[in-house]
Amino acid sequence: MITARPSVPSQPVRRAGIVGLGMSVPDLVVSNYDLEKRVDTSAEWIRTRTGIQERRIAGDSITTSMLGTQAALNALRDADISSQSVDAIICATTSGDYLWPSTACLIQQGIGANPICAFDVAAACSGFVYALDLGAQYIESGRAETVLVVGADTLTKQLNWEDRSTCVLFGDGAAAVILRSCNPDEGLLATSLGADGGGSELIWIPAGGTKTPISHCVLDKKLNTIQMRGPEVYKFAVKVMGEVAIDALSRCGLTCADVDLLIPHQANIRIIQSAAERMGLCQDRVFINVERYGNTSAASVPIALSEAVKAGRIQHGDIVVLVGFGAGLTWGANVIRWSRDESDCRKTDSTTGGLE
Ligand SMILES: CC(C)(COP(=O)(O)OP(=O)(O)OC[C@H]1O[C@@H](n2cnc3c(N)ncnc32)[C@H](O)[C@@H]1OP(=O)(O)O)[C@@H](O)C(=O)NCCC(=O)NCCS
């Protein structure tokens, strides 16, 4: 089922490298102990089954576009470029402020960019991996010099807080990268993407779209909230994460032995550990921050990437693999040879930044 664009052998004239990163999470921290007062669960159950210890929650006054805009501004500052230089904005999200317009349009206004191309990508938790591939194609084709790619979600607004099997898993946040052309042997080397709509009901929001619009019945049954068959999603995730990462690596002539750091979707520590085991990667070659943020959907991979860079875990020339899976079902992986010299970058706090 895995489909992908051609990778290294087609030798694009230009390659896309990440020149700036930024993230933004709400200030409100909700721990497992807070949740056990609210739901029929225990802090210990959540920690041992998922690895999550706390998550950030956007209150009523914080929206997906606000987090995305702040992350984008932080990434622009990190890259030391003006919002006026951005040629295209792609936002991965499935929890936009509105059904439409897109969150990317709101971010365009929020950062004060020119009236450029801006659109959303809906691939759930795989969204950033999909969007990064698209953004890179704008650079590789010469259609754009500077592309802003954002992953932003506030899935806690789509939860049924009485459903303990889902409400303990998610958190809110956003992160962004700036893409520009880089040396031809660096940057995004290959991508592998896939989807299987046959699994669309394994994790979904059944109502609120055009098929089943909001009604009193929908609200009574909470069909406008996330429904999930957890163990089936778990099995899918463990299988597909390793497979898609290995496929992406093979598309640029690499193997798991070449990987310096794996940045996996942060849904469950047990899923991450199983995938790493299948890839033969030891713990110090895998970045994990699920304990502090839970599953932030499309923001999960770029938040982890931002934190990995800030923690000094990625150096110029390193092979970094981003891998995600999510509703759809969707999955994907990007292989990047890191093109930025981190020692040259300003050591500011621009990769973080919270919103109250
Ligand atoms: C959801 C998940 C953590 C559940 O872990 P699990 O080990 O598979 O647990 P199970 O679903 O088998 O449930 C075991 C028991 O715990 C219970 N349980 C579920 N959530 C609970 C919670 N928050 N607190 C306490 N008990 C809970 C279940 O009701 C079940 O009880 P039962 O045996 O009496 O029926 C796990 O399946 C998972 O992570 N799945 C993938 C989810 C995911 O990644 N989603 C996002 C995709 S992008």
Ligand as a Chemical Component Dictionary entry (heavy atoms), coordinates in Angstrom:
data_LIG
# 
_chem_comp.id                   LIG 
_chem_comp.type                 NON-POLYMER 
_chem_comp.pdbx_formal_charge   0 
_chem_comp.three_letter_code    LIG 
# 
loop_
_chem_comp_atom.comp_id 
_chem_comp_atom.atom_id 
_chem_comp_atom.alt_atom_id 
_chem_comp_atom.type_symbol 
_chem_comp_atom.charge 
_chem_comp_atom.model_Cartn_x 
_chem_comp_atom.model_Cartn_y 
_chem_comp_atom.model_Cartn_z 
_chem_comp_atom.pdbx_ordinal 
LIG C1  C1  C 0 -5.118  3.056  24.081 1  
LIG C2  C2  C 0 -4.032  2.158  24.614 2  
LIG C3  C3  C 0 -3.074  2.963  25.464 3  
LIG C4  C4  C 0 -4.668  1.096  25.490 4  
LIG O1  O1  O 0 -3.657  0.251  25.999 5  
LIG P1  P1  P 0 -3.862  -1.317 26.008 6  
LIG O2  O2  O 0 -2.736  -1.914 26.737 7  
LIG O3  O3  O 0 -4.066  -1.719 24.573 8  
LIG O4  O4  O 0 -5.147  -1.487 26.849 9  
LIG P2  P2  P 0 -6.556  -2.109 26.388 10 
LIG O5  O5  O 0 -7.206  -1.230 25.361 11 
LIG O6  O6  O 0 -6.336  -3.537 26.048 12 
LIG O7  O7  O 0 -7.373  -1.966 27.697 13 
LIG C5  C5  C 0 -7.005  -2.668 28.837 14 
LIG C6  C6  C 0 -7.981  -2.286 29.916 15 
LIG O8  O8  O 0 -7.693  -0.952 30.355 16 
LIG C7  C7  C 0 -8.886  -0.200 30.378 17 
LIG N1  N1  N 0 -8.567  1.200  30.138 18 
LIG C8  C8  C 0 -8.570  1.872  28.961 19 
LIG N2  N2  N 0 -8.223  3.151  29.192 20 
LIG C9  C9  C 0 -7.997  3.267  30.511 21 
LIG C10 C10 C 0 -7.583  4.329  31.318 22 
LIG N3  N3  N 0 -7.342  5.570  30.850 23 
LIG N4  N4  N 0 -7.429  4.100  32.630 24 
LIG C11 C11 C 0 -7.650  2.885  33.162 25 
LIG N5  N5  N 0 -8.039  1.828  32.423 26 
LIG C12 C12 C 0 -8.198  2.027  31.106 27 
LIG C13 C13 C 0 -9.750  -0.813 29.317 28 
LIG O9  O9  O 0 -11.118 -0.509 29.562 29 
LIG C14 C14 C 0 -9.431  -2.271 29.458 30 
LIG O10 O10 O 0 -10.201 -2.775 30.505 31 
LIG P3  P3  P 0 -10.881 -4.238 30.376 32 
LIG O11 O11 O 0 -9.717  -5.198 30.188 33 
LIG O12 O12 O 0 -11.577 -4.377 31.670 34 
LIG O13 O13 O 0 -11.780 -4.148 29.197 35 
LIG C15 C15 C 0 -3.252  1.468  23.456 36 
LIG O14 O14 O 0 -4.107  0.549  22.816 37 
LIG C16 C16 C 0 -2.768  2.438  22.446 38 
LIG O15 O15 O 0 -1.907  3.249  22.719 39 
LIG N6  N6  N 0 -3.265  2.361  21.187 40 
LIG C17 C17 C 0 -2.851  3.249  20.148 41 
LIG C18 C18 C 0 -3.514  4.576  20.327 42 
LIG C19 C19 C 0 -2.917  5.642  19.461 43 
LIG O16 O16 O 0 -1.738  5.705  19.271 44 
LIG N7  N7  N 0 -3.776  6.530  18.971 45 
LIG C20 C20 C 0 -3.377  7.652  18.220 46 
LIG C21 C21 C 0 -3.106  7.288  16.818 47 
LIG S1  S1  S 0 -2.357  8.654  16.006 48 
# 
loop_
_chem_comp_bond.comp_id 
_chem_comp_bond.atom_id_1 
_chem_comp_bond.atom_id_2 
_chem_comp_bond.value_order 
_chem_comp_bond.pdbx_ordinal 
LIG C1  C2  SING 1  
LIG C2  C3  SING 2  
LIG C2  C4  SING 3  
LIG C2  C15 SING 4  
LIG C4  O1  SING 5  
LIG O1  P1  SING 6  
LIG P1  O2  DOUB 7  
LIG P1  O3  SING 8  
LIG P1  O4  SING 9  
LIG O4  P2  SING 10 
LIG P2  O5  DOUB 11 
LIG P2  O6  SING 12 
LIG P2  O7  SING 13 
LIG O7  C5  SING 14 
LIG C5  C6  SING 15 
LIG C6  O8  SING 16 
LIG C6  C14 SING 17 
LIG O8  C7  SING 18 
LIG C7  N1  SING 19 
LIG C7  C13 SING 20 
LIG N1  C8  SING 21 
LIG N1  C12 SING 22 
LIG C8  N2  DOUB 23 
LIG N2  C9  SING 24 
LIG C9  C10 SING 25 
LIG C9  C12 DOUB 26 
LIG C10 N3  SING 27 
LIG C10 N4  DOUB 28 
LIG N4  C11 SING 29 
LIG C11 N5  DOUB 30 
LIG N5  C12 SING 31 
LIG C13 O9  SING 32 
LIG C13 C14 SING 33 
LIG C14 O10 SING 34 
LIG O10 P3  SING 35 
LIG P3  O11 DOUB 36 
LIG P3  O12 SING 37 
LIG P3  O13 SING 38 
LIG C15 O14 SING 39 
LIG C15 C16 SING 40 
LIG C16 O15 DOUB 41 
LIG C16 N6  SING 42 
LIG N6  C17 SING 43 
LIG C17 C18 SING 44 
LIG C18 C19 SING 45 
LIG C19 O16 DOUB 46 
LIG C19 N7  SING 47 
LIG N7  C20 SING 48 
LIG C20 C21 SING 49 
LIG C21 S1  SING 50 
# 
